[in-house]
C-alpha cells in the first residue's frame, strides 16, 4: 500500500472532482475509441482534448510558463536528444524484425514522398497536441497537486502509455509508457516544449520509417498510398 501511495500521493487521492473527471476521461475514452466508436474519431478526439487543455492552461494563467518553445534549451539538449533517438531507433528496429519483418523500410522504399508527408504532417497533427496534453498540461496539473518529480514522471508516462490502448495492443501501451518516461524527463529537465517536441518527432519518424507503424497508426491512408505495405507482417 505504501508503494501505491508513493505513486499517487494523498494530494492526488483527495483531489477535486475535476481531477477525477479528467482521469476518468483519460482511462475510459481510449477504450471507447478502440472498441466502441468509429476509428476516424481518433484525431478529432485528440483535438477536443487539446482544446480543453489549452483553455485550462490559459484560464489558470500558466500557458506561457508550461508551453515555452525555448529553442535555445532545445539546442543545448540536442546531443542528448539525438543519442536517445538513436537508441530508440535501434529498439524499434528490433521490434520490427521480430514482429513485422515484411514491413522493414517498406514505406520509404516504396514511397519516399509519403515519409516526407508524414514527417511534416505528423509533427503538427499528432505530436504537438500530444506534447501539450501529456507533458505541458499534465506537468501543470501534477505541479498543482505537488506531486514529486519521480512519481509525476511515472504518472504522466502511464497515462501517455495507456491512451495507446486505442490501437488495440498492450505492446503499444508498453512502448508508449517507455517513451513517455523519456519525454517527460526531457520536458522537465529542459523546461522546453520545443525540446520534447523534437524528441517525440524523431522517435515517431523511426516508427514509420522502420515499419512499426501498425502499433501506432490505424487507418487506410498509408495502405492506400503505399499498397505494397498493406497487410504486411
For each residue, the residues with C-beta under 8 A, 3 or more apart:
1: 4 5
2: 5 6
3: 6 7
4: 1 7 8
5: 1 2 8 9 10 13
6: 2 3 9 151
7: 3 4 151 154 155
8: 4 5 12 13 151 155
9: 5 6 12 13 145 146 147 148 151
10: 5 13 14
11: 14 15 145 146 147
12: 8 9 15 19 145 147 155
13: 5 8 9 10
14: 10 11
15: 11 12 19 20 145
16: 19 20
17: 20 21
18: 21 22
19: 12 15 16 22 23 141 145
20: 15 16 17 23 24
21: 17 18 24 25
22: 18 19 25 26 141
23: 19 20 26 27
24: 20 21 27 28
25: 21 22 28 29
26: 22 23 29 30 159 162 163
27: 23 24 30 31 162
28: 24 25 31 32
29: 25 26 32 33 45 163
30: 26 27 33 34 162 163 164 165 166
31: 27 28 34 35 36 165 166
32: 28 29 35 36 37
33: 29 30 36 37 39 41 42 45 166
34: 30 31 165 166 167 168
35: 31 32 168
36: 31 32 33
37: 32 33 41
38: 41
39: 33 42 218 219
40: 43 44 219
41: 33 37 38 44 45
42: 33 39 45 46 166 218
43: 40 46 47 125 126
44: 40 41 47 48
45: 29 33 41 42 48 49
46: 42 43 49 50 126 129 130 133
47: 43 44 50 51 129
48: 44 45 51 52
49: 45 46 52 53 129 133
50: 46 47 53 54 129 132 133
51: 47 48 54 55
52: 48 49 55 56
53: 49 50 56 57 132 133 136 137
54: 50 51 57 58 63 132
55: 51 52 58 59
56: 52 53 59 60 137
57: 53 54 60 62 63 66 67 136 137 140
58: 54 55 61 63
59: 55 56
60: 56 57 63 140
61: 58
62: 57 65 66 140
63: 54 57 58 60 66 67
64: 67 68
65: 62 68 140
66: 57 62 63 136 137 139 140 193
67: 57 63 64 132 136 193
68: 64 65 191 192 193 194
69: 192 193 194 197
70: 73 74 190 191 192 193 194 195
71: 74 75 192 194
72: 75 76
73: 70 76 77 190 191 192 194 195
74: 70 71 77 78 81 190 192 194 195 198
75: 71 72 78
76: 72 73 190
77: 73 74 80 81 186 189 190 192 195
78: 74 75 81 82 198
79: 82 83
80: 77 83 84 186
81: 74 77 78 84 85 186 195 198 199 202
82: 78 79 85 86 202
83: 79 80 86 87
84: 80 81 87 88 182 186 199
85: 81 82 88 89 199 202 203 206
86: 82 83 89 90
87: 83 84 90 91
88: 84 85 91 92 179 182 202 203 206
89: 85 86 92 93 206 210
90: 86 87 93 94
91: 87 88 94 95
92: 88 89 95 96 206 207 210 212
93: 89 90 96 97 104 210
94: 90 91 97 98
95: 91 92 98 99 100 171 175 212 215
96: 92 93 99 100 101 103 104 210 211 212
97: 93 94 101 104
98: 94 95 101
99: 95 96 171 212 233
100: 95 96 103 104 211 212 214 232 233
101: 96 97 98 104 233
102: 106 232 233
103: 96 100 106 107 211 212 213 214 229 232 233
104: 93 96 97 100 101 210 211
105: 108 109 209 210 211
106: 102 103 109 110 211 226 228 229 232
107: 103 110 111 114 115 118 208 209 211 213 222 226 229
108: 105 111 112 115 209
109: 105 106
110: 106 107 226 228 229
111: 107 108 114 115 225 226
112: 108 115 116
113: 116 117
114: 107 111 117 118 222 225 226
115: 107 108 111 112 118 119 205 208 209
116: 112 113 119 120
117: 113 114 120 121
118: 107 114 115 121 122 205 208
119: 115 116 122 123 201 205
120: 116 117 123 124
121: 117 118 124 125
122: 118 119 125 126 127 201 204 205 208
123: 119 120 126 127 128 197 201
124: 120 121 127 128
125: 43 121 122 129
126: 43 46 122 123 129 130 204
127: 122 123 124 130 131 197 200 201 204
128: 123 124 131 132 197
129: 46 47 49 50 125 126 132 133
130: 46 126 127 133 134 160 200
131: 127 128 134 135 136 183 187 193 196 197 200
132: 50 53 54 67 128 129 135 136 137 193
133: 46 49 50 53 129 130 136 137 138
134: 130 131 137 138 156 159 160 180 183 184
135: 131 132 138 139 156 183 184 187 193 196
136: 53 57 66 67 131 132 133 139 140 187 193
137: 53 56 57 66 132 133 134 140 141
138: 133 134 135 141 142 155 156 159 184
139: 66 135 136 142 143 152 156 184 187 188
140: 57 60 62 65 66 136 137 143 144
141: 19 22 137 138 144 145
142: 138 139 145 147 152 155 156
143: 139 140 146 147 152
144: 140 141
145: 9 11 12 15 19 141 142
146: 9 11 143
147: 9 11 12 142 143 151 152 155
148: 9 151 152
149: 152 153 188
150: 153 154
151: 6 7 8 9 147 148 154 155
152: 139 142 143 147 148 149 155 156 184 188
153: 149 150 156 157 181 184 185 188
154: 7 150 151 157 158 181
155: 7 8 12 138 142 147 151 152 158 159
156: 134 135 138 139 142 152 153 159 160 180 184
157: 153 154 160 161 177 178 179 180 181 183 184
158: 154 155 161 162 177 180
159: 26 134 138 155 156 162 163 180
160: 130 134 156 157 163 164 176 177 179 180 183 184
161: 157 158 164 173 174 175 176 177 178 179 180
162: 26 27 30 158 159 165 173 176 177
163: 26 29 30 159 160 166 176
164: 30 160 161 167 169 172 173 175 176 216
165: 30 31 34 162 168 169 170 172 173
166: 30 31 33 34 42 163
167: 34 164 172 215 216 217 218
168: 34 35 165 172 218
169: 164 165 172 173 215
170: 165 173 174
171: 95 99 174 175 215
172: 164 165 167 168 169 175 176 215 216
173: 161 162 164 165 169 170 176 177
174: 161 170 171 177 178
175: 95 161 164 171 172 178 179 215
176: 160 161 162 163 164 172 173 179 180
177: 157 158 160 161 162 173 174 180 181
178: 157 161 174 175 181 182
179: 88 157 160 161 175 176 182 183 200 203
180: 134 156 157 158 159 160 161 176 177 183 184
181: 153 154 157 177 178 184 185
182: 84 88 178 179 185 186 199 203
183: 131 134 135 157 160 179 180 186 187 196 199 200
184: 134 135 138 139 152 153 156 157 160 180 181 187 188 196
185: 153 181 182 188 189
186: 77 80 81 84 182 183 189 190 195 196 199
187: 131 135 136 139 183 184 190 191 192 193 195 196
188: 139 149 152 153 184 185 191
189: 77 185 186
190: 70 73 74 76 77 186 187 195 196
191: 68 70 73 187 188
192: 68 69 70 71 73 74 77 187 195 196
193: 66 67 68 69 70 131 132 135 136 187 196 197
194: 68 69 70 71 73 74 197 198
195: 70 73 74 77 81 186 187 190 192 198 199
196: 131 135 183 184 186 187 190 192 193 199 200
197: 69 123 127 128 131 193 194 200 201
198: 74 78 81 194 195 201 202
199: 81 84 85 182 183 186 195 196 202 203
200: 127 130 131 179 183 196 197 203 204
201: 119 122 123 127 197 198 204 205
202: 81 82 85 88 198 199 205 206
203: 85 88 179 182 199 200 206 207
204: 122 126 127 200 201 207 208 216
205: 115 118 119 122 201 202 208 209
206: 85 88 89 92 202 203 209 210 212
207: 92 203 204 210 212 213 215 216
208: 107 115 118 122 204 205 211 213 217
209: 105 107 108 115 205 206
210: 89 92 93 96 104 105 206 207
211: 96 100 103 104 105 106 107 208 229 232 233
212: 92 95 96 99 100 103 206 207 215 216
213: 103 107 207 208 216 217 222
214: 100 103 217 233
215: 95 167 169 171 172 175 207 212
216: 164 167 172 204 207 212 213
217: 167 208 213 214 222
218: 39 42 167 168
219: 39 40 222
220: 223 224
221: 224 225
222: 107 114 213 217 219 225 226 229 230
223: 220 226 227 229 230 231
224: 220 221 227
225: 111 114 221 222
226: 106 107 110 111 114 222 223 229 230
227: 223 224 230
228: 106 110 232
229: 103 106 107 110 211 222 223 226 232
230: 222 223 226 227
231: 223
232: 100 102 103 106 211 228 229
233: 99 100 101 102 103 211 214
